[in-house]
Amino acid sequence: MQQDTVVVSSYLDKIKPWIVCLSAGLFFFYDFIQLNAFNTLNPYVSEAFGISALQVGYLSSTYLIATVCMLPFSGALLDRFPTRDVILTAMVACIASTFLFAISPNVWVAGIARFMCGASTAFCFLSCIVLSTKWFKSSSLALVTGVIVTMAMFGGMISQEPMAHLISHYGWRNALLADAGFGVLLLAAMYYLIENQPKDYQAPQKVDEPFVQSYQKALKNPQNLICGSYTALMNLFIFIFGAVWGIEYLQHVYGLTYVDASRVSMMLFFGTMIGSPLAGKISDAMKKRRLPMVIGALLSLMLSLLLFSTDLAQHQLTLLFFALGLTTSTQIISYPVIFERNHPSITGTCEAIAGVVIMSAGAIFQPFFGLLMDRHATEVMGAKVYLAQDYQFAYWILPICLVISLILALQVKETNCKSTWQENAH
């Protein structure tokens, strides 16, 4: 009997890191629903508030602008306060903002709600990374990061076709109210399952230096900006097609119905769900970071060029969106590289710098895509009419950004999956 108790206890000790970190990952999962639900909400929100494509881009990017504003503080706060407390507080703000968006009477209140939600996002993935570095060894970080990203992409999937069906049956406001209620259930689970660190964890000395000094140290390492920029550009398919413009692009360029387009768009997240842990596992197994990042950028660029063809059938588009999600998943490798190349006491600050770059790209390119459409669109009786060629003109920014991401991947210094911050100090 005592031996059985020891076996069970040993098993629980092995799986506890996964339970804790995946429970924190529920925040990332939920937040990704809110970020990408705008893709399905887009036509309903633009009709309800009477706004143009450029204004839709601005409203959506309000979320990311808030994230960018909060990220510098989020990294510093995570280096100074218990991770669990930060996660739970941010989750409450995320749920409250979803409820506010559901009842918003005009576009200004909706913008405030999106801004609140985006501010909470600054903590979701970053807190998971910081927590993972306490519960797992460096050699497993890419896999853990990949699994957490998979959870987020599952949230992205739910925000596409399932959300589209929910909106079609109950209306967009009721769908968001149900979304807020779902968040309350997740919050309860997170409250009971998340712990700050293992009992035997040797915590680095708490940072007591000024925020500015921590950021000065982090910015001295160019790899932080290189990795952040790589992930930002590889992530643009999610930010642009997954979060805002994917469904409308598929409807106008390929003539798909709203539900069929949401189903194809969902495959981008499904591909990333599979690709993220796979990319992490391959990187950890190879003991290489740079090579998988280069290969992922190259394959993504080649696949992106296929979307210039207007003759693709729905099943071909489904496969292509899945493949793009799969290959762009190598963007997750940037996070363990940043951890391995910086002192553990400023992990949150360094990851926050990368986060600022990543979210800034989304905040810039979402409205920029709409701006390009507006500039290329024809005007009929004083109103903008968006045709297939307008969407394709704006689409050019995606393969161009993937070329840049390939160049950045070649600048990443290999860590061989080991902590190298001691080398950087000399």
C-alpha positions in Angstrom: 0.0 0.0 0.0 2.8 2.4 0.9 4.7 1.4 -2.3 1.6 2.3 -4.3 1.4 5.7 -2.6 5.0 6.3 -3.4 4.4 5.4 -7.1 1.4 7.7 -7.3 3.3 10.5 -5.6 6.2 10.1 -8.0 3.8 10.2 -11.0 2.1 13.3 -9.8 5.5 15.0 -9.3 6.3 14.2 -12.9 3.1 15.6 -14.4 2.7 18.5 -12.0 4.9 20.9 -14.1 2.6 20.2 -17.1 -0.5 20.7 -15.0 0.7 24.0 -13.7 2.0 25.4 -17.0 -1.0 24.2 -19.1 -3.3 25.7 -16.5 -1.6 29.0 -17.1 -1.8 28.3 -20.8 -5.7 28.5 -20.4 -5.2 32.3 -20.2 -3.4 32.3 -23.6 -6.0 30.0 -25.0 -8.9 32.3 -23.9 -7.1 35.5 -24.9 -6.5 34.1 -28.4 -10.2 33.6 -28.8 -10.7 37.3 -28.2 -7.9 38.4 -30.5 -9.0 36.3 -33.5 -12.8 36.4 -33.0 -12.6 39.7 -34.8 -12.2 37.8 -38.1 -15.7 36.3 -37.7 -17.1 39.5 -36.0 -15.8 41.7 -38.7 -18.8 42.0 -41.1 -21.3 42.2 -38.1 -19.3 44.8 -36.2 -18.7 47.0 -39.3 -22.5 46.8 -40.1 -23.5 47.5 -36.5 -21.2 50.6 -36.1 -21.2 51.6 -39.8 -17.4 51.7 -40.3 -15.1 51.2 -43.3 -12.3 48.7 -43.9 -9.7 51.1 -42.6 -11.7 51.8 -39.5 -12.2 48.1 -38.9 -8.4 47.7 -39.1 -8.0 50.5 -36.6 -10.6 49.0 -34.2 -9.0 45.6 -34.4 -5.5 47.0 -34.0 -6.6 48.9 -30.8 -6.2 45.5 -29.1 -2.6 45.2 -30.2 -1.7 48.8 -29.5 -2.8 48.3 -25.9 -0.7 45.1 -25.8 2.4 47.0 -27.0 1.8 49.8 -24.4 1.6 47.3 -21.6 4.3 44.8 -22.6 7.3 46.8 -21.3 5.6 46.9 -17.9 4.5 43.3 -18.0 8.0 41.9 -18.3 9.2 44.1 -15.5 6.2 43.2 -13.3 6.8 39.4 -13.9 10.4 39.8 -12.8 9.2 41.4 -9.6 5.9 39.9 -8.5 4.4 36.4 -8.2 3.5 35.0 -11.6 0.3 33.5 -10.4 -1.1 36.8 -9.1 -0.2 38.5 -12.4 -2.0 35.9 -14.5 -5.2 35.8 -12.4 -5.5 39.6 -12.3 -5.0 39.9 -16.1 -7.5 37.1 -16.8 -10.2 39.0 -14.8 -9.5 42.1 -16.9 -9.8 40.0 -20.1 -13.2 38.6 -19.1 -14.5 42.0 -18.1 -13.4 43.5 -21.4 -15.2 40.8 -23.4 -18.4 41.5 -21.6 -18.0 45.2 -22.2 -17.5 44.7 -25.9 -20.7 42.5 -26.0 -22.8 45.3 -24.6 -21.0 48.3 -26.3 -23.6 50.8 -27.7 -21.1 52.4 -30.1 -17.7 52.1 -31.7 -16.0 54.2 -29.0 -17.0 51.9 -26.2 -16.1 48.9 -28.3 -12.7 50.5 -28.8 -12.2 50.9 -25.1 -13.2 47.2 -24.6 -10.7 46.1 -27.2 -8.0 48.2 -25.6 -8.7 46.7 -22.2 -8.5 43.2 -23.6 -5.3 44.0 -25.4 -3.7 45.3 -22.2 -4.4 42.0 -20.5 -2.9 40.1 -23.5 0.5 41.6 -22.6 0.7 39.1 -19.7 -0.8 35.9 -21.3 2.0 34.3 -23.2 4.8 36.1 -21.4 3.6 34.8 -18.0 3.5 31.2 -19.4 7.1 31.5 -20.6 8.3 32.8 -17.3 6.4 30.1 -15.4 7.8 27.4 -17.7 11.4 28.5 -17.1 10.8 27.7 -13.4 9.1 24.3 -13.9 11.1 22.9 -16.8 14.8 22.5 -17.9 16.1 24.6 -20.8 16.4 21.5 -23.0 12.6 21.1 -22.9 11.6 24.7 -23.2 10.9 24.6 -27.0 8.5 21.7 -26.6 6.7 23.3 -23.7 6.5 26.6 -25.6 5.1 24.7 -28.6 2.4 23.0 -26.5 1.3 26.2 -24.9 1.1 27.9 -28.4 -1.0 24.9 -29.5 -3.5 25.7 -26.8 -3.6 29.3 -28.1 -4.1 28.1 -31.6 -7.0 25.9 -30.4 -8.5 29.1 -29.1 -7.9 30.6 -32.5 -9.7 27.7 -34.2 -12.7 28.1 -31.9 -12.9 31.8 -32.9 -13.4 30.9 -36.5 -16.0 28.4 -37.7 -17.4 27.5 -34.3 -17.8 31.2 -33.4 -19.3 31.8 -36.9 -22.0 29.2 -36.2 -22.6 30.7 -32.7 -23.0 34.2 -34.2 -25.3 33.0 -37.0 -27.7 31.3 -34.5 -27.6 33.7 -31.6 -26.2 37.0 -32.8 -22.7 38.5 -32.2 -23.6 40.1 -28.9 -25.0 37.0 -27.3 -22.1 35.0 -28.6 -19.7 37.3 -26.8 -21.7 37.1 -23.6 -21.4 33.3 -23.7 -17.7 33.8 -24.4 -17.4 35.9 -21.2 -19.2 33.2 -19.2 -16.8 30.6 -20.5 -13.9 32.7 -19.3 -15.3 32.7 -15.7 -15.2 28.9 -15.7 -11.5 28.9 -16.9 -10.6 31.5 -14.3 -11.9 29.1 -11.6 -9.7 26.2 -12.9 -6.7 28.5 -13.1 -7.2 29.8 -9.5 -6.9 26.2 -8.1 -4.2 24.7 -10.4 -1.5 27.4 -10.9 1.5 27.5 -8.6 4.3 30.0 -8.7 7.3 27.5 -8.6 8.3 24.0 -7.5 9.3 23.6 -3.8 12.9 22.9 -4.7 13.2 25.7 -7.1 16.3 27.9 -6.6 14.9 31.3 -7.6 17.4 33.9 -9.0 17.7 37.0 -6.8 14.6 39.2 -7.3 15.2 42.3 -9.4 15.4 45.5 -7.3 17.0 47.7 -9.9 15.0 50.4 -11.8 12.9 49.3 -14.8 15.1 51.4 -17.1 18.3 49.6 -16.1 16.7 46.2 -16.7 15.7 47.2 -20.2 19.2 48.7 -20.9 20.7 45.3 -20.1 18.2 43.5 -22.3 18.6 45.9 -25.2 22.4 45.4 -25.2 21.8 41.9 -26.6 20.8 42.3 -30.3 19.5 38.7 -30.4 16.4 39.8 -28.4 15.3 42.2 -31.2 16.4 39.8 -34.0 14.3 36.9 -32.5 11.4 39.2 -31.7 11.3 40.6 -35.3 11.6 37.1 -36.8 8.6 35.9 -34.8 6.6 39.1 -35.5 7.0 38.7 -39.3 6.3 34.9 -39.3 3.2 35.6 -37.2 1.6 38.0 -39.6 -0.5 35.3 -41.2 -2.2 34.8 -37.9 -2.4 38.6 -37.2 -3.8 39.5 -40.6 -5.6 36.4 -42.0 -6.4 34.7 -38.7 -7.5 37.8 -36.8 -9.1 40.2 -39.2 -9.0 39.8 -43.0 -8.8 36.0 -43.8 -12.5 35.3 -44.2 -13.2 38.4 -46.3 -10.1 37.6 -48.5 -11.4 34.1 -49.1 -14.9 35.3 -49.9 -13.8 38.0 -52.3 -10.9 36.3 -54.1 -12.2 32.7 -54.2 -15.9 33.2 -53.9 -16.3 31.1 -50.7 -19.4 31.4 -48.5 -19.0 33.0 -45.0 -19.0 29.6 -43.2 -16.7 27.9 -45.8 -14.3 30.8 -45.6 -14.3 30.5 -41.8 -13.6 26.8 -42.1 -10.6 27.4 -44.4 -9.3 30.2 -42.1 -9.5 27.8 -39.1 -7.0 25.5 -40.8 -4.3 28.2 -40.3 -4.7 27.7 -36.5 -5.0 23.9 -36.9 -1.7 23.8 -38.7 -0.1 25.9 -36.0 -1.5 23.7 -33.3 0.3 20.7 -34.8 3.3 22.7 -36.0 4.2 24.4 -32.7 5.0 21.4 -30.5 6.4 19.6 -33.6 8.8 22.5 -34.3 9.7 22.6 -30.6 10.3 18.9 -30.4 12.4 18.9 -33.6 14.5 21.8 -32.3 15.1 20.2 -28.9 15.9 16.8 -30.5 18.4 18.3 -33.0 19.9 20.5 -30.3 19.6 23.3 -32.8 17.6 26.5 -32.9 18.8 28.5 -36.0 18.4 25.8 -38.7 14.7 25.0 -38.0 14.0 28.8 -38.0 15.6 29.2 -41.4 13.8 26.2 -42.9 10.4 27.4 -41.5 10.8 30.9 -43.0 11.9 29.5 -46.4 9.0 27.0 -46.7 6.5 29.7 -45.5 7.7 32.1 -48.2 7.3 29.4 -50.9 3.8 28.5 -49.8 2.7 32.1 -49.5 3.4 32.7 -53.2 0.8 30.1 -54.1 -2.0 32.4 -52.8 -1.5 34.7 -55.7 -3.3 32.1 -57.8 -7.0 32.7 -58.1 -7.8 29.2 -59.4 -7.4 27.3 -56.1 -10.4 25.1 -55.0 -11.6 25.0 -51.5 -9.9 21.8 -50.7 -6.6 23.2 -52.0 -7.0 26.3 -49.9 -7.7 24.2 -46.9 -4.5 22.3 -47.4 -2.5 25.5 -48.1 -3.8 27.3 -45.0 -2.9 24.2 -42.9 0.6 24.1 -44.4 1.1 27.8 -43.8 0.2 27.3 -40.1 2.5 24.3 -39.9 5.6 26.1 -41.4 5.2 29.4 -39.7 5.2 27.6 -36.4 9.0 27.8 -36.2 8.4 31.3 -34.9 8.0 29.7 -31.4 11.7 28.8 -31.3 12.6 32.4 -30.8 11.3 32.3 -27.2 13.7 29.6 -25.9 16.6 31.3 -27.8 15.9 34.6 -25.9 15.8 32.7 -22.6 19.0 30.9 -23.3 20.9 34.0 -24.3 20.0 36.2 -21.3 20.5 36.2 -17.5 17.6 34.4 -15.8 16.8 37.5 -13.6 15.7 39.5 -16.6 13.9 36.7 -18.5 10.5 38.6 -18.3 12.1 41.9 -19.5 13.8 40.3 -22.5 10.8 38.3 -23.5 8.7 41.5 -23.1 11.0 43.4 -25.6 10.4 40.6 -28.1 6.7 40.8 -27.3 6.6 44.6 -28.0 8.1 43.9 -31.5 5.7 41.1 -32.2 2.6 42.9 -31.1 3.7 46.2 -32.8 3.9 44.4 -36.1 0.3 43.3 -35.7 -0.9 46.7 -34.6 0.8 48.3 -37.6 0.0 45.8 -40.3 -3.7 45.1 -39.5 -4.7 48.7 -40.4 -2.0 48.9 -43.0 -3.7 46.0 -44.9 -7.0 47.9 -44.7 -5.2 51.1 -45.9 -3.8 49.4 -48.9 -7.3 48.1 -49.7 -8.7 51.6 -49.4 -6.1 53.1 -51.6 -6.6 50.4 -54.3 -10.4 50.2 -54.1 -12.8 51.9 -56.5 -15.4 54.4 -55.3 -19.0 54.0 -56.5 -21.5 56.7 -55.5 -19.3 57.9 -52.7 -18.7 54.5 -51.2 -15.7 52.2 -51.3 -16.2 48.9 -53.2 -13.7 46.2 -52.4 -12.9 43.8 -55.2 -10.7 40.7 -55.4 -7.8 42.7 -56.8 -7.9 45.1 -53.9 -7.4 42.2 -51.4 -4.6 40.7 -53.6 -2.8 44.1 -53.8 -2.8 44.4 -50.0 -1.7 40.7 -49.7 1.7 41.6 -51.2 2.9 42.6 -47.7 2.9 39.0 -46.4 5.4 37.4 -48.8 7.6 40.5 -48.5 7.7 40.2 -44.7 8.5 36.5 -45.0 11.6 37.4 -47.1 12.7 39.7 -44.3 12.1 36.9 -41.7 14.3 34.6 -43.6 17.1 37.1 -43.6 16.6 37.6 -39.8 16.7 33.8 -39.2 20.2 33.7 -40.8 21.3 36.3 -38.2 20.3 34.2 -35.1 23.2 32.9 -33.1 23.0 29.2 -32.3 22.7 28.2 -28.7 22.6 24.4 -29.1 19.7 24.4 -26.6 22.0 25.5 -23.7 22.1 28.6 -21.6 24.7 30.9 -23.1 24.2 34.1 -21.1 27.5 33.5 -19.2 29.3 33.7 -22.6 27.5 37.0 -23.4 28.7 38.5 -20.1 32.4 38.2 -21.2 
